[in-house]
Amino acid sequence: MNILRIGYLDCLGQLTVVGDISKEDFSKRFEFIKYHSDSYHPYVITDEADKIVAAGTLLIEKKFIRNLGTCGHIEDIVVDFRQRGKNLGKILLQALKELAIELGCYKVILDCEEGKVQFYEKCGFKEKGRQMAFYK
Ligand SMILES: CC(C)(COP(=O)(O)OP(=O)(O)OC[C@H]1O[C@@H](n2cnc3c(N)ncnc32)[C@H](O)[C@@H]1OP(=O)(O)O)[C@@H](O)C(=O)NCCC(=O)NCCS
């Protein structure tokens, strides 16, 4: 578990605000995700020193619609700034998409900002609809 912590929060911190997370709180959240491992599928890429340099998560949503369909949500995609431009983002997305298909998802969706549309298109996604958000 400590291995997972190496570089993980650093990576996520390059995506958004992570906050000041203690080791204990990190472990609790890690155990929660592990317990719900049928829904949460965090993937990481590590370097030669086992440091996490890219991360992304597939979340599985079980629906009633679409004949009890399963939808995949891709969340929190990030590649360490020192490792960008080496196809790691593309490789990560490909792996998460393949996992989604394996798990029976009829679609995989994600939200992104305008400047990332081309990146996701290169990973095989198409722009569809608009994103809405409510923050507390
Ligand atoms: C977006 C991000 C994940 C891309 O990771 P990466 O490993 O550098 O991307 P890749 O090297 O796999 O690029 C794959 C392709 O997308 C292109 N690409 C990557 N980022 C791009 C961007 N911002 N705009 C346009 N094209 C982009 C690359 O040129 C490459 O094209 P090619 O296949 O024709 O050579 C990375 O820049 C990042 O972590 N950014 C900060 C966090 C973030 O914004 N995450 C996305 C949240 S929605």
The ligand as an SDF file (V2000), in Angstrom:
LIG
                    3D

 48 50  0  0  0  0  0  0  0  0999 V2000
   -3.5630   15.1700  -20.8250 C   0  0  0  0  0  0  0  0  0  0  0  0
   -2.4450   14.2340  -20.4150 C   0  0  0  0  0  0  0  0  0  0  0  0
   -3.0330   13.0900  -19.5750 C   0  0  0  0  0  0  0  0  0  0  0  0
   -1.8040   13.6610  -21.6920 C   0  0  0  0  0  0  0  0  0  0  0  0
   -0.8320   12.6920  -21.3180 O   0  0  0  0  0  0  0  0  0  0  0  0
    0.4350   12.3680  -22.2340 P   0  0  0  0  0  0  0  0  0  0  0  0
    1.0340   11.1170  -21.7460 O   0  0  0  0  0  0  0  0  0  0  0  0
    1.3300   13.5610  -22.3120 O   0  0  0  0  0  0  0  0  0  0  0  0
   -0.2470   12.1610  -23.6630 O   0  0  0  0  0  0  0  0  0  0  0  0
    0.2650   11.1680  -24.7940 P   0  0  0  0  0  0  0  0  0  0  0  0
    1.7400   11.3010  -24.9540 O   0  0  0  0  0  0  0  0  0  0  0  0
   -0.2610    9.7940  -24.5290 O   0  0  0  0  0  0  0  0  0  0  0  0
   -0.4520   11.7900  -26.0830 O   0  0  0  0  0  0  0  0  0  0  0  0
   -1.2680   11.0050  -26.9610 C   0  0  0  0  0  0  0  0  0  0  0  0
   -1.6040   11.8780  -28.1620 C   0  0  0  0  0  0  0  0  0  0  0  0
   -2.3960   13.0110  -27.7320 O   0  0  0  0  0  0  0  0  0  0  0  0
   -1.7380   14.2410  -28.0620 C   0  0  0  0  0  0  0  0  0  0  0  0
   -1.9510   15.1620  -26.9510 N   0  0  0  0  0  0  0  0  0  0  0  0
   -1.5690   15.0180  -25.6680 C   0  0  0  0  0  0  0  0  0  0  0  0
   -1.9750   16.0720  -24.9390 N   0  0  0  0  0  0  0  0  0  0  0  0
   -2.6220   16.8990  -25.7920 C   0  0  0  0  0  0  0  0  0  0  0  0
   -3.2750   18.1630  -25.6360 C   0  0  0  0  0  0  0  0  0  0  0  0
   -3.3590   18.7690  -24.4580 N   0  0  0  0  0  0  0  0  0  0  0  0
   -3.8610   18.7130  -26.7390 N   0  0  0  0  0  0  0  0  0  0  0  0
   -3.8010   18.1020  -27.9400 C   0  0  0  0  0  0  0  0  0  0  0  0
   -3.2010   16.8860  -28.1400 N   0  0  0  0  0  0  0  0  0  0  0  0
   -2.6210   16.3170  -27.0830 C   0  0  0  0  0  0  0  0  0  0  0  0
   -0.2680   13.8760  -28.2570 C   0  0  0  0  0  0  0  0  0  0  0  0
    0.3800   14.7770  -29.1170 O   0  0  0  0  0  0  0  0  0  0  0  0
   -0.3660   12.4810  -28.8500 C   0  0  0  0  0  0  0  0  0  0  0  0
   -0.6630   12.5920  -30.2220 O   0  0  0  0  0  0  0  0  0  0  0  0
   -0.1340   11.4880  -31.2880 P   0  0  0  0  0  0  0  0  0  0  0  0
   -0.7670   10.1530  -30.9220 O   0  0  0  0  0  0  0  0  0  0  0  0
   -0.5960   12.0110  -32.6000 O   0  0  0  0  0  0  0  0  0  0  0  0
    1.3620   11.4490  -31.1390 O   0  0  0  0  0  0  0  0  0  0  0  0
   -1.3300   14.9850  -19.6370 C   0  0  0  0  0  0  0  0  0  0  0  0
   -0.9400   16.1230  -20.3770 O   0  0  0  0  0  0  0  0  0  0  0  0
   -1.7460   15.4450  -18.2400 C   0  0  0  0  0  0  0  0  0  0  0  0
   -1.6420   14.6840  -17.2870 O   0  0  0  0  0  0  0  0  0  0  0  0
   -2.2060   16.6970  -18.1020 N   0  0  0  0  0  0  0  0  0  0  0  0
   -2.5600   17.2770  -16.8000 C   0  0  0  0  0  0  0  0  0  0  0  0
   -3.7500   16.6020  -16.1760 C   0  0  0  0  0  0  0  0  0  0  0  0
   -4.9640   16.6230  -17.0830 C   0  0  0  0  0  0  0  0  0  0  0  0
   -5.3230   17.6630  -17.6330 O   0  0  0  0  0  0  0  0  0  0  0  0
   -5.6220   15.4590  -17.2060 N   0  0  0  0  0  0  0  0  0  0  0  0
   -6.8130   15.3160  -17.9940 C   0  0  0  0  0  0  0  0  0  0  0  0
   -7.9920   15.6290  -17.1640 C   0  0  0  0  0  0  0  0  0  0  0  0
   -9.4770   15.5550  -18.0970 S   0  0  0  0  0  0  0  0  0  0  0  0
  1  2  1  0
  2  3  1  0
  2  4  1  0
  2 36  1  0
  4  5  1  0
  5  6  1  0
  6  7  2  0
  6  8  1  0
  6  9  1  0
  9 10  1  0
 10 11  2  0
 10 12  1  0
 10 13  1  0
 13 14  1  0
 14 15  1  0
 15 16  1  0
 15 30  1  0
 16 17  1  0
 17 18  1  0
 17 28  1  0
 18 19  1  0
 18 27  1  0
 19 20  2  0
 20 21  1  0
 21 22  1  0
 21 27  2  0
 22 23  1  0
 22 24  2  0
 24 25  1  0
 25 26  2  0
 26 27  1  0
 28 29  1  0
 28 30  1  0
 30 31  1  0
 31 32  1  0
 32 33  2  0
 32 34  1  0
 32 35  1  0
 36 37  1  0
 36 38  1  0
 38 39  2  0
 38 40  1  0
 40 41  1  0
 41 42  1  0
 42 43  1  0
 43 44  2  0
 43 45  1  0
 45 46  1  0
 46 47  1  0
 47 48  1  0
M  END
$$$$
